[in-house]
Amino acid sequence: MDSSGWAGVAAALEDFDFPGNKQDLVNHVRQRQADDQTVRLIRAMPVGVYRNISEVRSSVRLDPAADDG
C-alpha cells in the first residue's frame, strides 16, 4: 500500500474508539465520508476485532482490488 493509502486510513480512524470489529471500522470511515480508496482498504480487511490502529495497519491488505474480483 502506498503511503497516501495508509494516510487516508489513519486519518479516517483518528477518532475511532477502539476496540471495534471490521464492520464498525467500515461504518466509521463511511460516516466520516472517507474517500473510496480508504473505504475499499478497510472493507478488504479480514473479519475480526481490532484493538488498536497498529492491528489495523498490519491487517490492511496491500492490494484490496484483488478482493473486488
Secondary structure in CASP SS format (residue, H / E / C, confidence):
PFRMAT SS
TARGET T0000
AUTHOR 0000-0000-0000
METHOD secondary structure of the structure
MODEL  1
M C 1.00
D C 1.00
S H 1.00
S H 1.00
G H 1.00
W H 1.00
A H 1.00
G H 1.00
V H 1.00
A H 1.00
A H 1.00
A H 1.00
L C 1.00
E C 1.00
D C 1.00
F C 1.00
D C 1.00
F C 1.00
P C 1.00
G E 1.00
N E 1.00
K H 1.00
Q H 1.00
D H 1.00
L H 1.00
V H 1.00
N H 1.00
H H 1.00
V H 1.00
R H 1.00
Q H 1.00
R C 1.00
Q C 1.00
A C 1.00
D C 1.00
D H 1.00
Q H 1.00
T H 1.00
V H 1.00
R H 1.00
L H 1.00
I H 1.00
R H 1.00
A C 1.00
M C 1.00
P C 1.00
V C 1.00
G C 1.00
V E 1.00
Y E 1.00
R C 1.00
N C 1.00
I H 1.00
S H 1.00
E H 1.00
V H 1.00
R H 1.00
S H 1.00
S H 1.00
V C 1.00
R C 1.00
L C 1.00
D C 1.00
P H 1.00
A H 1.00
A H 1.00
D H 1.00
D H 1.00
G C 1.00
END
